[in-house]
């Protein structure tokens, strides 16, 4: 571990835990590479605070300016994100970031799922509501446009999809008819998504990558959103379908949002965004479904998002 990493850990502890905390020991290990091939390190730190020993955990990574700025803003807005500290907050490129390891003490085998689902909706609604129509205060965020949608599909979905269609087992499992439905949805989606992009009344700060790995449970009591590298300024419908698996849940989310969006507009925007996100997020599962039951289950869900009316 580099000297500047130790210094950043110490500064994070002093700011968020106690200015009088003393570091006894630090154990660090790699926890793999993120989606953007960025090395992640977990640090378990033993501290001496107010006459007692305690342990805390942090994650460090070289984070983009977008992620650092977004985390800082959201934390200041009392959003459910980890606290964090950057070694160079104004750097244009990637810079070392120390992040609270929010689910270090979570027992995922003992969760109150209905309660946490409601808390998740409330937490996401808070972020969307607080930043709605606030682009001037978010200068580091790019807008979601059709070029962005095309890039996501062509670079993330299309290669995996073309490879899957060459797999006889995939054809046998899902059938020619369903494959044709997905192809038809993909053919039209860049045009169809235009109505979501054009609805600027629903524009806000969006996470834009709310897959399950970026939604963590903190101390079995609350839901936190991590990894804001893909954050954009765009319609909140680019976040909702990944966290609300049905229109019923999406309507419950609308209630939490507390902003009037007529059902006649809400339902079709949700449906179109669901089709796009189903395509985008089936990518990894297309290559793993034969050997990983979770990947197969997730692929089924994403396919349903694409072909459901």
Buried (B, 14 or more C-beta within 10 A) or exposed (E): EEEEBBEBBBBBBBEBBBEEBEBEEBEBEEEEEBBBEBEBBBBBBBBBBEEEEBEBBBBBBBBBBBBBBBBBBBBEEEBBBBBBBBBBEEBEEBBBBBBBBBBBEBEEEEEEEEEBBBBBBBBBBBBBBBBBEEBEEBEBBBBBBEEBBBEBBEEBBBEBBEEBEEBEEBBEBBEEEBBEBBEEBBEEBBEBBBBBBEBEEBBBBBBBBBBEEBBBBBEBEBBBBBBBBBBBBBBBBBBBBBBBEEBEBBBBBBEBBEBEBEEEEBBBBBBBBBBBBBBBBBBBBBBBBEEBEEBBEBBBBBBEBBEEE
